[in-house]
Amino acid sequence: MQDTSFLYFFLVVFVIFGLTALIKGARIVKQYERGLILRLGKYRSTVGSGLTIIVPFVDNMIPVDMRERVINVMPQKVITKDNVTVEVDAVVYYKVIDPAKSQFEVQNFDYACTTLAQTNLRNLVGDRTLDETLVARDMINTNLRNVLDEATNPWGVKVTRVEVQKIEPPRDITEAMSRQMKAERDKRAAILEAEGVKQSQILQAEGVKQSEILRAEGDAQARVTRANAEAEAIRLVSTAAETY
């Protein structure tokens, strides 16, 4: 009887241990994730989405998000080639293409990528004057994306897009640029107005000229008509005199 009780106790313990091991060994990988299986701390394999069974107390699984993500590069002050201090920030879009490398080759990708972006932004803006920087935003985006993509490739990450959001000069420079733009607009408006007046005067002169030409042609035609009429009258009178 005692042996039977001990056997029942052993079976209950075994069942509980088995259920616990099954529960601890069951892992669910979401659709947008990949699971990295580590056995005793060493990378073993990568599994896709769905239910995965690992060895309890021996294996461990690290989920890796494969969706595209974004990093905000905080604003920083950068000196341009013509010694103007501007404030620049950016956003970096990236996605993991190798989940194992993204976990084991870099400790903190967001911090590393942000540092790289800030360093290269300083270099790209520092090689240009303020005017060149303001008009070369697309070129800066492309160059920065290429640099970051090359640098992060060993980490199993693909930089898909980089956008410089703000290039902001000091307030006095901004006000001076606004005054310059207003002056340019006023200048263009004055030129257009002068061109309009010139064209109007030309059209008026052309109208007067055409009117004079038409009047002269009318007078000439009238004189020709009167001369023809007088000649015809003289011919008729002469014919009549010869008849009588």
Secondary structure, 3 states (H helix, E strand, C coil): CHHHHHHHHHHHHHHHHHHHHHHHHEEEECCCEEEEEEECCEEEEEECCEEEECCCCCEEEEEEECCCEEEEEEEEEEECCCCCEEEEEEEEEEEECCHHHHHHCCCCHHHHHHHHHHHHHHHHHHCCCHHHHHHCHHHHHHHHHHHHHHHHHHHCEEEEEEEEEEEECCHHHHHHHHHHHHHHHHHHHHHHHHHHHHHHHHHHHHHHHHHHHHHHHHHHHHHHHHHHHHHHHHHHHHHHHHHC
